[in-house]
C-alpha cells in the first residue's frame, strides 16, 4: 500500500487501521483487486500478502482468501503492519530530464512510476532513479525516504516534477509553492461536456468520511483548494481541459472535477474507471511547470508533450465525434 494513502486515511484512534466502504464501482471485484484499486500507489501482490497474513477484514470478519469477492456496502478494514524503516537506494532507472542545473532537476515522470518508496513499492521509484542520477546531491529536508522531493504527482499522473538538489534550493522552491507563485498547468480529459468555456473551482477539500482514501469537498477538517480550468476541445461526451493549480492539495484536480460531475476519464477512485478506450487510470498530465531559479532568480519554465496514450484517446475522440473548439 502507499505510504501517502496510509497517512491520508488513518483514524485518530487507530493509527494502523484503514477503513473504507465498497461502492458500486468495486462491487463484484476480488478483494485484492479492490484494495489495489483504491490504494493508488499500492500493488496487488502487497495486498495479497496482507490478506494471507490475516490483516484484512470484511464486515468485521477475518478474510483468508484473496479470491473472495466484495459486495456493495461491505466495510473493509485493513490493519497495516508496523512500519519498517525504509531507506531509498540508488537504481539505474532511465529518466527523461526536462531541465537540470546545480540546484534543481526537472523530470518528465511517466505514468505508473511512484514518486518515493513506500511499503509494497520500495524499488523502481523516482527517488531511486534520482539518487542514481544525482548521487549525494539531493536535499535532505524530507529525510532518507524522500530526498529532494518538494511536491508530488500521483503514481498514474504523468508529467513534470521538480526535485531539489540541496537544502537551500528545497527551501526556496517550497516557499514558491506556499506563496502560490509556481506555474502548474495540467491537461485532463473529463467526462461529459462542460457548459462554461473556463472557470474556477474554489472548494475546500478534506477526507471523504465514507472512503478515507479519497478527498471530497467539505468544511470539516479541510484545506482551501482552488483550481482554474479552461476548455480546450469538446467531444460531446468528453472534454479536454487545461487545469491550473492555485493550491496543491492531494488529488485536487481529480476531486474537484468529480465534485462538479465531470470525473476524469479512467479514474478508478473518483469515477467508474470503465471506458471504451482501454484506459486503466486517470487521464491527467502535468504539462507545464514554471518556477524561479534558486540561484539566478530567472524564470525557468518547462513543458512536456502529451504522452502517447493521451494522444491515442484524443485521436479516437476526434475521429468519432469531430473536434468542437470553444
N, C-alpha and C positions, 0 to 999 in steps of 0.2 A: 504494500500500500504506500501511498505517497505521504511523505512527512508533512507536506503542505496541507494535505487533506486531514491528517491526524491533528494538526494544530487547529484546523478550522472547525472541526466537528466535536471536539472533546467537551463533555459536560463538566461543569464546575465540580460536581460531587463524585465524578468517576473519571479520573484523569487518564485511564487506559481503556475506556469503553466508547465505542461508536455505535450510534443507533440511527436507523433510517427505515422508512416505510416503503414497501413496494407499491409502485403506482402502475397504471395501465401499460406504460411503455415496457416495463420489465416483467410483467405478468407472463408466466409460462416459460421463462428462461431458467436455465440451470443456475444454481446458486453461485457457482464460481464465476460464471459469465456475468451475473448481476453485480457481484462485488467488483469485478474488474471494470465494469461499465461505469459505475457511479464514482469509483475512486480513479480519477483520470490518469494519474501517473502510475497506477498500480499495474501489476502483471497478473495474468490468470494463474500462473504457476505459484506465485506467492499466495494468492487467495486459496488455492488448493491445499497448500501446506498448513495454513491456518485452520482450514476445515478439518483435515485429518488429525490435527493436534487438539481438536475439541474446543476451539476458541470461537466458534460461530454458533449462534443460537437463533432459532426461528420461533417467534411467539413464546419465548422462554424455554423452549426445549432444545437440548444439545443436538447439533447436526453432525452426523457421522459420515454421510456420503456426499461427495462433491457433485454427484449426478442428480441430486434431488432438485425438483423444480419449485419455484416460488409462485405464490398467488397474489393477486392484488389485495392490498390491505395487510399482508404479512409484515410483522415487525421484526426486523433483522438486527440482532445485537452482535457486535464484533468486539471481542476482548483482545486488544493488542498486547503482544508480548512486551516484556521490559525492554526499553530501547537499549541497544548496544552502541558502544562508541564506534562512530564511522569516521574514517579519515580518507578523504579523496586521494586517489593515486593517479599519477600521470598515465595516460593511454594515448598511443599513436593513432588518433582518430582524425581523418581529414576535416578541415574546417574551410568554409567559404568566408573569406575575410573581406569585408566591405571597406574597412579603414583601420589603420594601425599607426600609432606613434609611440613615443616613450611613456605615455601616460594612460592611453586607452586602447582598447581593442574592440572593434565593432564586428560582430559575427552575424552572418545570414543563417539563422538556425533552421534546419529542415524540420518538417512535421515529423513527429514521433520521437524526437530527442528530448529527454528530460534535462532540465537545466542543472540540477545539482543532485548528488547522491541521496538516496533515501532507502529504507528497508524495502527489499524487493527490486530496487534499482540502484545498486551500488556501483555499477560499472556502465560504461558507454554513455555517460552524461556529458553535457557541455563543459562542466567544470573539469572532468577528467581530461578532456581534449585540450582545454585551455592551459592546464598545468603542464602538459607535454609541450605545448607550443611556446609558453612563456617562461617555463622553469619556475624559479622562485619569485619572479616579477609579477606578483598579484597582490592586491591589497589584503590585509589580514583582519579587517574590521568585522567581517562575518564569520570568522573562525576557519577551522580546517575543513569543514564540510562545504562551505560556500565562499571560498576565497575569490575576491574580485567581483562578486555578484552584487550589483546595485539595484537591479529590478529583475522581474521575471517575465517569462512567457509560458503559457500553459504548454504541456507536452505536445499537444496536437495543433498548436498555433505556430505557424511558420513565420520567419522574418527576422527583423533586425533587433539585436540586443547589444548593449554596451557593457563592457567589462573593464573594471578599474585595475590598473597595474600597480598602483601604490596607494597608501592610505590618504595622502593629500588629494589625489585625483578622486578617490572614492568620496571623500567628504564634499569636494567641490561639486561633483555630479549629483550627490544626494541632495544638496542644497537646491540645485536647479529643479529636481523633481518636487521637492517640498514647496518651492516658490512657484511651481507650475509654469516654468519657462521652457521646459523641454517640448520640442515639437514632435508629437507622435501621431502618425496617421495610419489607420488600418483600412484594409479592404475586406468586405464581407458580402456574402450572398445570403439574403434573408428570405423567408417565406412571405408570399403574397405581395401585394402592391402597396407601397407607401403613398398615402394621399398627398403629403407635403413634399416639395422638392428638397427642402432642407429644414432643419430644426434642432432643438436642444432638448435632451432628456436630463432633467435635474431632479433626481430621486435618490434618497439615501438608501444604501444597501447594508443589509445585515444578514445573519444566518437564517435560513429557512427553518422554522420550527418543526416542520414535518420531515424534512430531509436536510440535516445539518451539513451535508456535503455541498449544498447549493447556497447561493446568495439570492436574496429576494428583496423587493422594495418594502421597507419597514421603518418605523420610527423607533423601534425597540433595539437598543444596543447597536445602533447603526452608525455609519460614517457617510459624510457628504460624498456624493458621486455625480459628476457632470460629464455627459457625452454629447458632442456635437456631431450631427450626421448630415450628409448631402447625398442625394440620389445621383448616381452616375449613369445607370441604364435600367430600363424597365422591361420585364418579360412577362407581364401579366400575373402569373402565379409566383414569380420570384422577382427580386430586385437586387441589383448590385449597388452597394453604398460605400461611401468613404466615411469613416468614423474618426473623429479627432478627440483624444482624451484630454480633458482638463484636469481630472483627478485620475489616480491609478489604483482602483480597488480590485480585489480578486474577482475574476470573471466579469468585469464591469460591462464590457460591450455585450457579452452573451446574456447577462442577466437583464440589462436594460432593454435590449431588443425583445427578449422573451416577455418582459412585462408589458410591452406595447403590442403583444400578439404577433410579433414578427421574429420568431426564433431563427437562429442561423441554420442554414441548410446543413444537415448531417450531425447536428448537435444532439448527442445522446443524453446529455444531462438536463438540458433546458428545453428540448423539443422531443419529437418522436424518434429522431435519428433515422427513420425509414425514408428511403428515397429511391428514385429510379436511375440514379447516376452512379451507383456503386460507391458512394462516398461514406466512409465509416467514422468521420469525426467532423467537427465544426469547420466550416469554410471561412477561415479568418487568417489574414496575413498582415503582418506588421511591415508596411511598405515604405514608410518614411520615418527617419529618426534624426532629429536635429538638436544640437546642444553646443554650448560654448566650451572651447578648449580650456582645460585647466591651466595650461602653460602659457598660451599666447593670447587668450581672450577672443580669438577669432571664432566665427560660427562654423561649425562642422555639420554638414547635412548629408546623410547617406540615404540612398534609395535602393529598393530591392524589387526586382521584377516579379510578377505573379508566378507561382510555381506551376508546373505542367498540369497537375490535377485541376487547379483552379481554371486554367486556360481551357482545358478539355471540357469542363462543365459549361463555361461561358459559350464555347463554340456550339455545343449541343443546344443550349437555350436559344442562341441566335438563329440556328438552323430551323428550330422548331417553331419559334414564335416571331422571329424578327426583332431587331433591337428598336425600342421606342425610347428615344432620348428625351430627357426632361427639358 
